[in-house]
Amino acid sequence: MKVAIAATGENLDSQASTVFGRSSHLIIVDLVDEKFKNLKVIPNPAANEAEAGIKTARMVGDEKVQVLISGSVGNKAFEILKQMEVKSYMMFPGTVEENLNLLSQGKLQELKPSPIRGRGLGMGGRGRRQL
């Protein structure tokens, strides 16, 4: 299975990233019989751009990844990944290698989309003023 993990650096000893679109790197590996093959490191050019999650999700799709590991994925990026049939898993605080091992052992939880926040879901501190 081809796996991408959002990372803070360029190797298996780097920390897994708590963010997806703004992670500094994506590390892609083929996970075969609990071994990591064909390691590919991609610096994330979208990390400091508008719509970083969407652009990063498209990069993942271009790499034909089947599984993503990250701390969080925005709703729009999550929808793009879902359309490309990429399963997303919640990273565990630790290194890329530790997270890949946890994935191969079936110990990572599937990542779900965040509830949509926006207008009309609360008072936002602007309730009616009583006179």
VOGU-3710 file (C-alpha; in Angstrom, 3 decimals, decimal comma):
1> mkvaiaatge> 0,000/0,000/0,000  1,240/3,481/-0,853  1,256/5,778/2,195  1,854/9,519/2,539  2,574/11,103/5,889  2,645/14,814/6,637  6,035/15,500/8,196  8,128/18,283/9,705  11,306/17,103/7,970  12,869/14,963/5,283
11> nldsqastvf> 13,390/11,513/6,802  11,827/8,724/8,827  13,211/10,255/12,054  11,318/13,517/11,419  8,251/14,259/13,502  4,847/13,543/12,013  3,051/16,821/11,380  -0,064/17,869/13,244  -1,209/19,718/10,109  -1,642/18,540/6,543
21> grsshliivd> -1,675/21,409/4,060  0,889/23,436/5,972  3,281/20,570/6,697  6,792/21,245/5,401  7,105/17,833/3,712  5,226/14,777/2,587  7,009/11,479/2,969  5,697/8,739/0,722  6,521/5,056/1,109  5,287/1,716/-0,123
31> lvdekfknlk> 4,337/-0,323/2,934  4,966/-3,964/2,042  4,887/-6,700/4,692  5,548/-4,096/7,435  8,648/-2,873/5,555  9,093/0,584/4,036  10,155/0,643/0,387  10,610/3,324/-2,264  10,932/6,271/0,132  10,113/9,568/-1,582
41> vipnpaanea> 10,354/12,976/0,097  8,392/15,876/-1,356  8,883/19,406/-0,006  5,455/21,011/0,230  5,453/24,146/-1,958  1,860/24,912/-0,912  2,686/25,164/2,816  2,671/28,960/2,827  0,063/29,554/0,140  -3,667/30,166/0,159
51> eagiktarmv> -5,707/26,946/-0,069  -2,688/24,934/1,105  -4,807/21,905/2,050  -6,484/21,700/-1,333  -3,178/21,986/-3,201  -1,502/19,435/-0,934  -4,424/17,011/-1,362  -3,976/17,235/-5,127  -0,258/16,473/-4,716  -1,174/13,359/-2,719
61> gdekvqvlis> -3,569/12,338/-5,485  -0,903/12,851/-8,154  1,293/10,381/-6,257  -1,476/7,708/-6,341  -1,404/7,397/-2,558  -3,933/5,075/-0,883  -3,458/6,181/2,749  -2,616/9,500/4,391  -1,402/10,022/7,965  -1,772/13,526/9,432
71> gsvgnkafei> -2,870/15,320/12,570  -5,684/17,168/10,860  -7,106/17,710/7,392  -9,368/20,605/6,474  -12,849/19,876/5,159  -12,164/20,857/1,539  -8,939/18,845/1,408  -10,711/15,937/3,125  -13,371/15,926/0,375  -10,723/15,902/-2,358
81> lkqmevksym> -8,923/12,987/-0,679  -12,214/11,141/-0,297  -12,991/11,593/-4,010  -9,570/10,095/-4,814  -10,318/7,200/-2,435  -7,471/8,103/-0,064  -8,136/6,916/3,502  -6,941/9,328/6,176  -5,601/8,311/9,592  -4,866/10,387/12,693
91> mfpgtveenl> -1,160/10,659/13,435  0,228/9,762/16,832  2,701/12,260/18,339  6,064/10,854/17,316  8,254/10,212/14,301  7,256/9,318/10,773  8,676/5,827/11,285  6,698/5,305/14,515  3,493/6,312/12,761  4,164/4,011/9,816
101> nllsqgklqe> 4,742/1,138/12,233  1,490/1,948/14,080  -0,373/2,006/10,766  1,041/-1,380/9,757  -0,092/-2,760/13,126  -3,609/-1,345/12,675  -3,237/0,993/15,674  -4,072/4,358/14,072  -7,615/5,721/14,107  -9,312/6,766/10,906
111> lkpspirgrg> -9,524/10,537/10,579  -13,014/12,009/10,221  -13,912/15,419/8,764  -14,284/18,291/11,214  -17,758/19,657/11,873  -18,366/22,616/9,613  -18,214/25,913/11,440  -19,686/29,084/10,107  -22,384/31,684/10,226  -25,549/30,915/12,072
121> lgmggrgrrq> -24,091/28,321/14,412  -23,808/30,573/17,439  -24,214/34,060/18,753  -20,594/35,012/18,250  -20,821/37,531/21,066  -23,427/39,574/19,176  -26,632/38,797/21,026  -29,415/41,345/21,197  -28,845/44,045/23,678  -31,524/44,534/26,287
131> l> -32,526/48,141/26,956
//
